[in-house]
Amino acid sequence: AELRTEARLCIAGPTIGWLAEAMAECRALSRVPSPPGPCITGLGSTETIVDPAPIRARMQGWPGGSLHQVAGGRHELLMESPGLRGPFIDRIAGLFDAQPV
């Protein structure tokens, strides 16, 4: 319903070329270790666009990494309602605030 009233929010699906490049990049990245350093990843509990299992596996082995799971969240956590995205944004801001200038 929202996209019918706000068509400017609608995005198109990926092209086959974009998808092929994304899959190749993900495959290459899966073969290298996560870099040391802080990282926050958000994952919605109702994610249907990507497979959450590789995300969870990557974050389990990330030195300094943190997985923030959002109950009821979907693929684009930063586009969710303020109640869902707020705590995630607060964690992101906290990560930036904790870094030396």
N, C-alpha and C positions, 0 to 999 in steps of 0.2 A: 504494500500500500504506500509506503514511504517513497519508493521510486516513482510511483505514478504521480505523486504530487511534487516531487523534487527530482526531475529527470536529470539534472546536472550532477547528481550523485551516482548515476549509473556508469559503470565501467564495462568495457567489453572483455570478453574472454581472451586468453593468450593465443597468439598465433602458433602454428606448428613449429616455426623456426625458433620462437622465444622459448617454447616448451623444451625443444631439443637442447638449446643452449643451457637452460636452467638445469635440466637433468644431468648434462655433462659436467656442469660446475658442481652440483651436489655430489656426484660420483667422485670427482677429483678431491673435493674437500673431505669426503668421508675417509679418504686414505691418509690424511695427515692429522697429526695430533692437534688438539685445541691449544691455542697459545696461552701462556700463563698470563694471568691478569683478570681483573674483574669483568664480569659479564652477567647481565640479567636477561633472561629469555622469558617471554610470556606465552602461555599456552592455554587456550580456552578449552573447557571440558567438553564442549560440543563442536570441536574442530572437525570439519568435514572436507576441507580443501586439500590438506596435506596429511600424511600419516604421522601421528604423534609419537610412535615408537622410536624412530630414529632421533627425534628431538630429545626425548627423555634420555636415550642412551648417550647422546653427545653431551648433554648437560651433566650427567652423572660423572663423566670423566673430565670435566672442565675444571682445571685448577682455578679457584676463585670464582667459579660460575654458580649461578643460582637460577633455579627454575621456579617461576611464579605461575602457579596454576590458578586460573580464574573460573570458578564455578559458574556455569551458564554462559561463559564467554564463547565467542565464535572465532573465526579466522583473523579478523582485523580488530584486535583488542582496543586499539586507540580510537576506533570508530564506534565503540560500544557506548552504552548509556553512562552518564557520569558515575553512577553507583558501581558499575563494573570496572570502568577504566580508571577511576580515581585512585584506588589503592596501588594499581600497577604504575601509574604515573608518579605517585609518591615514592615508590621504590626506585624508579629510574632517577628521579631528582635526588634521592638520598645517595645513590651511587655517584652522581656527579659532585654532590656536595662533599663527599668523603675524599675526593681526589685532591692531591696537592696542586696548588696553582703554580 
